[in-house]
């Protein structure tokens, strides 16, 4: 990042020259996860660097993306935090509006810390329950998997945000916004699930698609915003396919790409039905339907791609090893 900040950004004009200068770093990010020893390490590092940081580096070649924000690029520590920790700053127009008053920072600090504590305990309970998986129905195991898929990254992102808020005196947006309350697929993917990815896809894919000539897009079967949403989910599927390749060290099956492509099609269809017929479904009905669609489509396409080769057992074993060292009285050898 020092090479990017002090060399590429200051010495080269925006455009292809920057991209050419960054190619060795992008290649390193693609190669690096293969040399890591555990499933968790390969998944975590490929998510942060091979996906998030690499996308932001490419956007930065044209002075776009999160790291092009004047506040983020003003000093190297801020640039480093935004690029490598994938912080999502609250989007006010000035630096002063981003710095929270002492009372707000104190409140934020305690709230996030308390949330971290409860998520950590909940994750420990999930990992402990896997010791009894032989006695659990298959659907309970996959519900536990779903809870872990939500709790683990949420715990990591909240911890990173807490450290950044205390160290830099900033306010950050939460990475998740209660996805279990989603009342539609577009609500789930666009406004509630992993907002770090949503915001990056908006800049990297969604907005560039909308920049095309509207007359050209009007000849396509989907209107521009629906096409942009669909392409965001397809790109997300391809990147998940790459991450699962790193985690499993097995050739891709393209199930993850199919999962996100399917959700892209369903999201576009959902938008069409909602706008065509002006249908409004109460949340008491729409939320369970949305969660059931997510769960059963994940059973069909998402989990098989990440569980192949016993990768789920390896990941669980790594988590159990961590909690055994951290809480030995609850995780005997």
C-alpha positions in Angstrom: 0.0 0.0 0.0 3.0 2.3 0.5 4.0 1.5 -3.0 0.5 2.4 -4.2 0.1 5.6 -2.1 3.6 7.1 -2.5 4.5 5.7 -5.9 1.7 4.9 -8.2 -0.8 7.5 -7.0 1.7 10.4 -6.9 3.9 9.7 -9.9 1.6 8.2 -12.5 -1.4 9.7 -14.3 -4.7 8.0 -13.9 -5.6 5.3 -16.4 -3.7 2.4 -17.9 -0.3 3.5 -16.6 -1.5 3.0 -13.1 -3.1 -0.3 -13.9 0.1 -1.6 -15.5 2.1 -0.5 -12.4 -0.4 -2.4 -10.2 -0.4 -5.7 -12.1 2.4 -7.3 -10.0 0.5 -6.4 -6.8 -2.8 -7.8 -8.3 -1.0 -11.0 -9.3 0.4 -11.3 -5.8 -3.1 -11.0 -4.3 -4.2 -13.8 -6.6 -1.3 -16.1 -5.7 -1.0 -15.3 -1.9 -4.1 -17.3 -0.6 -2.8 -20.5 -2.1 0.2 -20.5 0.2 -1.8 -20.2 3.4 -2.3 -23.3 5.6 -5.9 -23.2 6.8 -9.4 -23.0 5.3 -10.2 -19.9 7.4 -7.0 -18.1 6.4 -7.5 -18.8 2.7 -11.1 -17.7 2.9 -10.5 -14.6 4.9 -7.4 -13.3 3.0 -8.9 -14.0 -0.4 -12.0 -12.1 0.5 -10.2 -9.0 1.8 -7.3 -8.9 -0.7 -8.1 -10.9 -3.8 -11.6 -9.5 -4.0 -12.1 -6.2 -2.0 -8.6 -4.7 -2.2 -8.0 -5.8 -5.8 -11.3 -4.2 -7.0 -10.5 -1.0 -5.1 -7.0 -0.9 -6.7 -8.5 -1.2 -10.2 -11.0 1.6 -9.4 -8.2 3.7 -8.0 -6.5 3.7 -11.4 -9.3 6.0 -12.5 -9.7 7.9 -9.2 -12.8 6.1 -8.4 -13.9 3.8 -5.5 -13.8 4.1 -1.7 -10.1 5.0 -1.4 -10.5 8.0 -3.8 -12.5 9.8 -1.1 -10.6 13.0 -0.1 -10.7 12.1 3.6 -9.3 8.6 2.9 -6.5 9.6 0.6 -5.4 12.6 2.7 -3.0 10.5 4.9 -1.3 7.1 4.5 -2.8 5.6 7.7 -6.3 6.4 6.5 -5.6 5.1 3.0 -4.2 1.9 4.5 -7.3 1.4 6.7 -9.8 2.0 3.9 -7.9 -0.2 1.4 -6.9 -3.2 3.6 -9.6 -3.1 6.3 -12.4 -2.3 3.9 -14.0 0.3 6.1 -17.2 1.8 4.9 -17.2 5.4 6.1 -20.4 7.3 6.7 -20.9 9.5 3.6 -20.9 13.0 4.8 -19.4 15.8 2.7 -16.7 17.0 5.1 -14.2 15.5 7.5 -15.7 17.3 10.4 -19.0 15.6 9.8 -17.3 12.2 9.9 -15.7 12.8 13.3 -18.1 11.8 16.0 -18.6 13.9 19.2 -17.0 12.3 22.2 -20.4 11.3 23.6 -21.4 9.6 20.3 -18.0 7.8 20.0 -18.3 6.6 23.6 -21.8 5.3 22.9 -20.7 3.7 19.7 -17.7 2.1 21.4 -19.7 0.4 24.1 -22.5 -0.6 21.8 -20.2 -2.3 19.3 -18.2 -3.9 22.1 -21.3 -5.4 23.6 -22.5 -6.6 20.2 -19.1 -8.2 19.7 -19.3 -10.0 23.0 -22.7 -11.5 22.3 -21.8 -12.5 18.8 -18.6 -14.2 20.1 -20.6 -16.2 22.6 -23.2 -17.1 20.0 -20.4 -18.3 17.6 -18.9 -20.3 20.4 -22.2 -22.0 21.1 -22.6 -22.8 17.4 -19.2 -24.4 17.2 -19.8 -26.4 20.4 -23.0 -27.7 18.9 -21.2 -29.4 16.1 -19.8 -31.9 18.5 -23.3 -33.4 18.5 -23.9 -33.2 14.8 -24.4 -37.0 14.6 -27.5 -36.6 16.7 -28.8 -33.5 14.8 -31.2 -33.6 11.8 -29.6 -32.4 8.6 -31.7 -29.3 8.4 -30.6 -28.2 11.8 -27.0 -28.5 10.8 -27.5 -26.3 7.7 -29.4 -23.7 9.8 -26.3 -23.7 12.1 -24.1 -23.3 8.9 -26.3 -20.3 7.9 -26.0 -18.7 11.3 -22.2 -19.2 11.2 -22.0 -17.7 7.7 -23.6 -14.6 9.1 -22.0 -14.4 12.6 -18.4 -15.0 11.6 -17.9 -12.1 9.0 -20.1 -9.9 11.1 -17.9 -10.5 14.1 -14.8 -9.8 12.1 -16.2 -6.6 10.4 -17.5 -5.2 13.7 -14.1 -5.8 15.4 -12.3 -4.1 12.6 -14.7 -1.2 12.7 -14.3 -0.8 16.5 -10.5 -0.7 16.2 -10.7 1.9 13.4 -13.3 4.0 15.2 -11.1 4.2 18.3 -7.8 4.7 16.5 -9.0 7.2 13.8 -11.9 8.8 15.5 -14.4 8.0 12.7 -17.8 6.6 12.3 -18.3 3.6 10.1 -21.4 2.0 8.6 -22.3 -1.5 9.9 -21.4 -4.3 7.5 -24.7 -6.0 8.0 -28.2 -4.6 8.5 -30.3 -7.3 10.1 -30.5 -9.6 7.0 -32.9 -11.9 8.9 -35.5 -9.2 8.5 -35.3 -9.0 4.7 -38.7 -8.9 3.0 -37.4 -9.4 -0.5 -34.3 -10.6 -2.4 -33.5 -7.0 -3.5 -33.8 -5.9 0.1 -31.5 -8.8 1.2 -28.8 -8.2 -1.3 -29.0 -4.5 -1.7 -29.7 -3.1 1.7 -29.0 -5.7 4.4 -26.4 -8.4 3.5 -22.7 -7.6 3.5 -22.9 -3.9 2.7 -19.1 -3.8 2.2 -19.6 -5.8 -1.0 -22.9 -4.0 -1.9 -21.2 -0.7 -1.8 -18.1 -1.9 -3.8 -20.3 -3.6 -6.4 -22.3 -0.4 -6.7 -19.2 1.6 -7.7 -17.4 -1.2 -9.7 -20.4 -2.7 -11.6 -23.7 -1.0 -11.0 -22.9 2.6 -11.8 -20.7 1.9 -14.8 -23.6 -0.1 -16.4 -25.9 2.9 -15.9 -23.4 5.1 -17.7 -24.1 3.3 -21.0 -26.3 5.0 -23.4 -29.9 4.6 -22.3 -31.1 4.0 -25.9 -28.8 1.0 -26.2 -30.0 -0.4 -23.0 -33.7 0.1 -23.9 -33.3 -2.5 -26.6 -32.4 -5.1 -24.0 -35.1 -7.2 -22.3 -34.2 -5.6 -18.9 -34.2 -1.9 -18.0 -30.9 -0.5 -17.0 -31.2 -0.7 -13.2 -32.3 -4.3 -13.4 -29.5 -5.3 -15.7 -27.0 -3.6 -13.4 -28.4 -5.5 -10.4 -28.2 -8.7 -12.3 -24.6 -8.2 -13.3 -23.6 -7.2 -9.8 -24.8 -10.6 -8.6 -23.1 -12.5 -11.4 -19.8 -10.8 -10.6 -20.3 -11.6 -7.0 -20.9 -15.2 -7.9 -17.7 -15.4 -9.9 -15.7 -13.9 -7.0 -17.3 -16.4 -4.5 -16.4 -19.2 -6.9 -12.8 -18.0 -6.7 -12.9 -17.8 -2.9 -14.3 -21.3 -2.6 -11.5 -22.5 -4.9 -9.0 -21.1 -2.4 -10.9 -22.6 0.5 -11.4 -26.1 -1.0 -8.3 -26.2 -3.2 -10.5 -28.0 -5.7 -11.5 -27.1 -9.3 -14.6 -24.9 -9.4 -18.0 -26.6 -9.9 -19.7 -23.2 -10.8 -22.5 -23.9 -8.3 -21.7 -20.6 -6.5 -21.9 -18.7 -9.8 -25.2 -20.5 -10.5 -26.5 -19.6 -7.1 -25.9 -15.8 -7.5 -27.0 -15.9 -11.2 -30.3 -17.5 -10.1 -30.7 -14.8 -7.4 -30.0 -12.2 -10.0 -32.8 -13.6 -12.2 -35.2 -13.9 -9.3 -34.4 -10.3 -8.2 -35.1 -8.9 -11.6 -38.3 -10.9 -11.8 -39.3 -9.7 -8.4 -38.7 -6.0 -9.5 -40.8 -6.6 -12.6 -43.7 -8.2 -10.6 -43.6 -5.5 -8.0 -43.7 -2.6 -10.6 -46.1 -4.2 -13.0 -48.8 -5.2 -10.5 -48.0 -2.9 -7.6 -48.1 -5.9 -5.2 -47.5 -5.2 -1.6 -47.1 -8.1 0.8 -47.1 -7.6 4.5 -43.7 -8.4 6.2 -45.3 -11.1 8.3 -45.5 -13.1 5.1 -42.7 -11.7 2.9 -39.9 -12.1 5.5 -40.5 -15.9 6.0 -40.8 -16.4 2.2 -37.6 -14.5 1.5 -35.7 -16.5 4.2 -37.0 -19.8 2.9 -36.0 -18.9 -0.7 -32.5 -18.0 0.6 -32.2 -21.2 2.7 -33.4 -23.7 0.1 -31.5 -22.2 -2.8 -28.4 -22.2 -0.6 -29.0 -25.9 0.2 -29.2 -26.6 -3.6 -26.3 -24.5 -4.9 -24.3 -22.6 -2.3 -23.4 -25.1 0.4 -22.4 -27.9 -2.0 -19.8 -25.7 -3.6 -18.1 -24.8 -0.2 -18.6 -28.2 1.5 -17.0 -30.4 -1.1 -13.9 -32.3 -0.1 -14.9 -32.0 3.5 -14.0 -28.4 3.6 -16.8 -27.7 6.1 -15.4 -30.3 8.5 -11.9 -28.8 8.2 -13.2 -25.3 8.9 -15.2 -26.5 11.9 -12.1 -28.3 13.2 -10.1 -25.0 12.9 -12.8 -23.1 14.9 -13.0 -25.8 17.5 -9.2 -25.7 17.9 -9.4 -21.9 18.4 -12.1 -22.1 21.0 -10.4 -25.0 22.7 -7.4 -22.7 23.3 -9.6 -19.8 24.2 -12.2 -21.5 26.3 -10.6 -24.9 27.4 -13.1 -25.5 30.1 -15.9 -25.7 27.5 -13.9 -27.4 24.8 -12.1 -30.3 26.3 -9.6 -32.2 24.0 
